[in-house]
Amino acid sequence: MSPITSGNAEQYRDSRKLAARARLHTEYTIAEIDWFPWIARQLPLDAKASVLDVGCGPGWFWAAAAAALPEDLHLTLSDLSPAMVREAVERCEPLRFASVNGRQADAAALPFKDASFDAVMAMHMLYHLPDPAQGLAEMYRVLRPGGLLAVTTNGAGNRRELYALTTVFGSPPADPAAVAFRYDTAERCMRAQFGNVHMAQHPARMRVTEPEDVFLALTSYPPGDRADEATLAAFRDAIADAFRAGSGVLEVSKESGLFISRKTA
Ligand SMILES: C[S@@+](CC[C@H](N)C(=O)[O-])C[C@H]1O[C@@H](n2cnc3c(N)ncnc32)[C@H](O)[C@@H]1O
C-alpha cells in the first residue's frame, strides 16, 4: 500500500491538515481563473441535476463555485470521513442549491442505487483508493445513462520543485498523488470504464514567497508529519537553500487537470 492509500482516517479526521496544503495553493497560485471556478465553468451540468460528490472533503468546491453553477442542483456530499461530510453539509446548506444531503461512504462501495445521479464528481480523491478502477466502476454504476463523471488529479510533474525538497524524508521527488493516480492513469482507467474521456489542464503556476508555508504544507502528511527533530531541521535547511537560490522566491510548476467521461445513453 502506498502512503497515500493508507493512514487517511488520521489525515482527514477533519479539514486542518488539508487546509495547510490548500493554503499554499490559495496564497501563491498565479492563474487567470482560480481552480474551483475553472472546473465549474467546464462542467456541462443542467439546472436541477442531481450531483454526487465522492470524497467531497470540506465542500470547498461548492462554496467557491456555487455562483458559476446552474441553478437548483440537488447535491449529495459523501466522504469516508464523517467529519468532512458534516463540515461540507454545514458549508453548502446555506448556498443556492435546491437540496443538500450528506452521506458517509467509501468510494469503493457506494451506498446508492444504480443510475441514481445525473453527474458524479471525484476531485483529487481517486489516488486514495487501493483500486481506483473499482471506484470508477462504482461511479459508473450510480450514474444514469447519459450522465457525466468529472475527475480531477495531478500530473507527474506537478510541483516538482517542492517535492524535490521532500527527498530529505526519503520520499521520491514527486507528487504522491500523481505517483498513485496521474494523468495517464486517469485517462486509461476512465476510457476503459466509459469508452470516452476529455481532459483539460488548469493553466496555473505558483510563486511562493514564505518558506514557512512550504514547511507546514509538506509536513502535513506522511512521512513529513512524523519526522524527527534532526530530519525537520535538515528539511528547513533544504527549504532555505531553495529560496536562497531563487533570491527569496520559489517558482513552482503546477499540473492539475480535469477529466470528463460520459456514460453512453
Ligand atoms: C484531497 S481531499 C479532496 C477533497 C475535495 N474533493 C476537494 O477537491 O477539495 C481527499 C478526500 O477524499 C476522501 N477519501 C479518501 N479515501 C476515500 C474513500 N475511500 N472514499 C471516499 N472518500 C475518501 C478524504 O477523506 C478527503 O476528504
The ligand as a Gaussian input file, in Angstrom:
#p B3LYP/6-31G(d) Opt

LIG

0 1
 C       -7.535000      15.739000      -1.081000
 S       -9.117000      15.611000      -0.352000
 C      -10.121000      16.287000      -1.676000
 C      -11.375000      16.931000      -1.170000
 C      -12.260000      17.590000      -2.242000
 N      -12.740000      16.621000      -3.223000
 C      -11.521000      18.715000      -2.946000
 O      -11.144000      18.550000      -4.116000
 O      -11.331000      19.769000      -2.300000
 C       -9.475000      13.865000      -0.459000
 C      -10.779000      13.474000       0.201000
 O      -11.059000      12.100000      -0.143000
 C      -11.584000      11.444000       0.991000
 N      -11.391000       9.999000       0.845000
 C      -10.246000       9.280000       0.982000
 N      -10.478000       7.972000       0.754000
 C      -11.793000       7.854000       0.440000
 C      -12.649000       6.758000       0.111000
 N      -12.177000       5.517000       0.057000
 N      -13.958000       7.005000      -0.122000
 C      -14.461000       8.265000      -0.041000
 N      -13.693000       9.350000       0.279000
 C      -12.387000       9.145000       0.511000
 C      -10.821000      12.053000       2.163000
 O      -11.478000      11.846000       3.402000
 C      -10.750000      13.522000       1.727000
 O      -11.842000      14.272000       2.211000

